[in-house]
Amino acid sequence: DGGITQSPKYLFRKEGQNVTLSCEQNLNHDAMYWYRQDPGQGLRLIYYSQIVNDFQKGDIAEGYSVSREKKESFPLTVTSAQKNPTAFYLCASSMGGGGATEAFFGQGTRLTVV
Amino acid sequence: GEDVEQSLFLSVREGDSSVINCTYTDSSSTYLYWYKQEPGAGLQLLTYIFSNMDMKQDQRLTVLLNKKDKHLSLRIADTQTGDSAIYFCADRVNDYKLSFGAGTTVTVRA
């Protein structure tokens, strides 16, 4: 089945530790995105990648890093520099940009700092 | 600006129509979207409308766009329990960025 897979579904991290969230898609999409969702707030864009080996910062990139070495994969690292990392993280992909391009979302990873 | 605003909660009786409202600030918006999120899941695209349209209908869903007032609404006819979810309005800011509202939690009561 074609789709976008995030793992793990739940993740617990101790303060001061880096943690990496996985996102894989088999839709052959060029563009991939990471969003953060907090209760009562809309989705905020962390990073996006238009093509392999290229990525741009979104609105809230501080404390996060990404890589795009393969078309199918766009992992997000939440570093210890991120002051408030507890949130629901959503990965998405799309064919490209512009127009009515639909973004397909993964099921999300809930990160909790303990 | 890129702000998108929507009311946070809506309660509706099963069988009635639901209307979810959204306002946006970006006058250069080309496409506006409605996404649905069920508990603990990702977002699913419900429908979208191009900015030169006033209305779009898709089965039980009707989208109305008032570009002058920068107001978008989603009407769900004959609301069912399976329609209980969070609904997000989103505005395409540029080729690669969507600006999302905070989401409206719709609760369908029997």
Boltz contact constraints between the chains, C-beta under 6 A:
constraints:
  - contact:
      token1: [A, 40]
      token2: [B, 102]
      max_distance: 6.0
  - contact:
      token1: [A, 41]
      token2: [B, 102]
      max_distance: 6.0
  - contact:
      token1: [A, 42]
      token2: [B, 100]
      max_distance: 6.0
  - contact:
      token1: [A, 42]
      token2: [B, 101]
      max_distance: 6.0
  - contact:
      token1: [A, 42]
      token2: [B, 102]
      max_distance: 6.0
  - contact:
      token1: [A, 43]
      token2: [B, 100]
      max_distance: 6.0
  - contact:
      token1: [A, 48]
      token2: [B, 96]
      max_distance: 6.0
  - contact:
      token1: [A, 90]
      token2: [B, 42]
      max_distance: 6.0
  - contact:
      token1: [A, 97]
      token2: [B, 95]
      max_distance: 6.0
  - contact:
      token1: [A, 97]
      token2: [B, 96]
      max_distance: 6.0
  - contact:
      token1: [A, 98]
      token2: [B, 95]
      max_distance: 6.0
  - contact:
      token1: [A, 100]
      token2: [B, 31]
      max_distance: 6.0
  - contact:
      token1: [A, 100]
      token2: [B, 48]
      max_distance: 6.0
  - contact:
      token1: [A, 102]
      token2: [B, 45]
      max_distance: 6.0
  - contact:
      token1: [A, 105]
      token2: [B, 42]
      max_distance: 6.0
  - contact:
      token1: [A, 105]
      token2: [B, 43]
      max_distance: 6.0
  - contact:
      token1: [A, 106]
      token2: [B, 42]
      max_distance: 6.0
  - contact:
      token1: [A, 107]
      token2: [B, 41]
      max_distance: 6.0
  - contact:
      token1: [A, 107]
      token2: [B, 42]
      max_distance: 6.0
  - contact:
      token1: [A, 108]
      token2: [B, 42]
      max_distance: 6.0
